[in-house]
Amino acid sequence: QVQLEESGGGSVQPGGSLLLSCVSSGKISTIRFTSWHRQGPGKEREQVARIGADGRTEYSDSVKGRFTISRDNAKNTVYLQMNTLKPEDTAVYYCGAQNYFTNNFYWGQGTQVTISS
């Protein structure tokens, strides 16, 4: 079992930046990859970035060049640095992780990000 806890959400103006954090606990060695997802008002949840156990990263086209996912293994933390934020980035952001052996997917509780002038 893996537990995930996000933090760092908030409200910023367009063009601003936010840093989200996702702290993992539990059977961390079983994680295949950790990902960030978001769900905007009236929209389906979408993956925006992920980082594998090997350090490989992937981004959705909507955030490529603006968001950066990174990991600090010593702190069991995955970050999402979000720059040049746009109103359409407004969403609840969720951290997720997949288990190597069972393919079970774990979710955090989410953190609200609001971009508004």
N, C-alpha and C positions, 0 to 999 in steps of 0.2 A: 504493500500500500504506500502511496505517495501523497503527501499533503502539499498544497501550493497556496501561497498567500501573496497577493499583489498589493502594491502601494504606489503612491506617487501621482495619482490622478488629481485633477483640479480643473480650474477654469482659466484660460488664457486668451489673449487677443490673437487674431490672425497674424501669422508670421512669427509667433512666439514658439517656445520650446518647452518640452516636458520630458522628464526622465521617469519611466516606470520601472519598478523592481518586482521580481518574482522570486520569493524565497522558497526553496524546496526542503522538505523534511521527510523522514521515513526511509524507505528502501530506494535511496537515490541512485545506487549503482545499477538499478534495473531500468533506468530511463534511456530510451533510444534517442529521443529528441525532445526539446522543449520549444513551444511555439507561443506566439501571441496572436490572439484573435480579437475581433471587435464586432459589436452588434449595434448599429445605429438605429434610430427611431424608425420603425416600420420596415426594417431591413433584416435579411438573414445574417446569421453569424458568418464571418469570413476570416480566413487566416491571412494575416498580414506579414508575418515573418516567422522563421523557425531556425533553430540552431541544433545541429546534430551532436552526438557524443564525440564525433571526430572533428567538430568545430566548423563544419560546412554550414553556410548560411543560405537562406532563400528568402526572397521578398516578393510580395505581390506588386504588380505594375503600378498600383495606385500609390504606393509608398516608397518605391525604389528611388534611391537618391536623396530621400528626406529622412528616412528612419534607419536606425542601425541597431541590430541585435547583437548582444555580447554576453559573455559569461565569466563569472569569477568563481572558479571551482572551490577556492578556499572558503568562500562565504556561501556556497550552495545557492548562488543567486544568478538569475538571468535578467538582463536589463533590456529595455527598449528606449533608446534615445530618439525622441521625436522632434524634428526641426521643421521650420517653415510650415507650421501647422495651418490648416485650412478649416473653414467651417464644416466642410464635409467629413473631416476627421472626427467630428463629434460622435461619441459612441461610448458604450461600456466596453472596456478592454479586459479580456480574460487571458490568463496564462493557462497553458495546457501542457501535458506531458504524456508520452506514450511508453508503455512498458515493453521492453525487449521481448519478453518470453510469452506474454499473454495477449499482447496488443491492446490491453485495457488502456483507456484514455482517462486521464484525471484532469479535473478542472479546478481553478481557483474560484473565488467568489465574485471577482470582477471589481474594477475600479472605474469610476466615471471620469471621462475626459470631455470637456465642453470648450469649444472654440467659438468665441463670440466677441463682437466689438461693442 
